């Protein structure tokens, strides 16, 4: 079975370039940022960056992601 090539939207690429996450996993709907120590501060910074650059992205987070210090940034 062939692996489907995941394409990064221009908004998502701009976010990655500006936010500069250390560890992230590319997913079909966006990225998952992992290994964050101060999760609340980083989620707030990600949301502020998305708003400031007027990107068509959204931050998603749930309790399971908290266990490994992660959150998602997804395309709308």
C-alpha positions in Angstrom: 0.0 0.0 0.0 1.3 3.4 -0.9 1.6 6.1 1.6 -0.4 9.2 0.8 1.6 12.4 0.6 0.4 15.0 3.1 0.5 18.5 1.8 1.1 21.5 4.1 -1.2 24.5 3.4 0.5 27.9 3.1 -1.1 29.1 6.3 0.2 26.0 8.2 3.7 26.5 6.7 3.7 30.2 7.8 2.6 29.1 11.3 5.5 26.5 11.5 8.0 29.0 10.3 7.0 31.6 12.9 6.2 29.4 15.9 9.2 27.1 15.3 8.0 24.1 17.2 10.8 21.7 18.4 8.8 18.5 17.9 5.7 18.2 15.7 3.9 15.4 13.9 2.4 16.1 10.5 -1.2 14.9 10.1 -3.7 15.0 7.3 -5.7 17.9 9.0 -2.7 19.8 10.4 0.1 19.3 12.9 0.4 18.0 16.4 3.0 19.8 18.5 4.5 17.7 21.3 6.8 17.9 24.2 5.6 21.3 25.6 6.4 22.0 29.2 4.2 25.1 29.7 1.2 24.0 27.7 -1.1 26.9 28.6 1.5 29.6 27.6 2.3 27.8 24.3 -1.4 27.4 23.4 -2.0 31.1 24.1 1.0 32.0 21.9 -0.2 29.8 19.1 -3.7 31.3 19.2 -2.2 34.9 19.3 0.1 34.1 16.3 -2.8 32.7 14.3 -4.9 35.7 15.0 -2.1 38.2 14.3 -1.2 36.7 11.0 -4.9 36.1 10.1 -4.3 32.4 9.3 -7.1 30.0 8.6 -6.0 27.6 11.4 -7.5 26.5 14.7 -5.9 25.2 17.9 -7.3 22.0 19.3 -6.5 20.5 22.7 -7.9 17.8 25.0 -7.1 16.0 28.2 -5.4 13.1 26.5 -2.9 15.5 24.8 -2.1 17.0 28.1 -0.5 13.7 29.2 2.3 14.1 26.6 2.4 17.9 26.5 0.8 18.4 23.1 -1.8 20.3 21.1 -2.9 20.4 17.5 -3.0 23.2 15.0 -5.4 22.3 12.3 -6.6 23.8 9.0 -10.2 25.1 8.9 
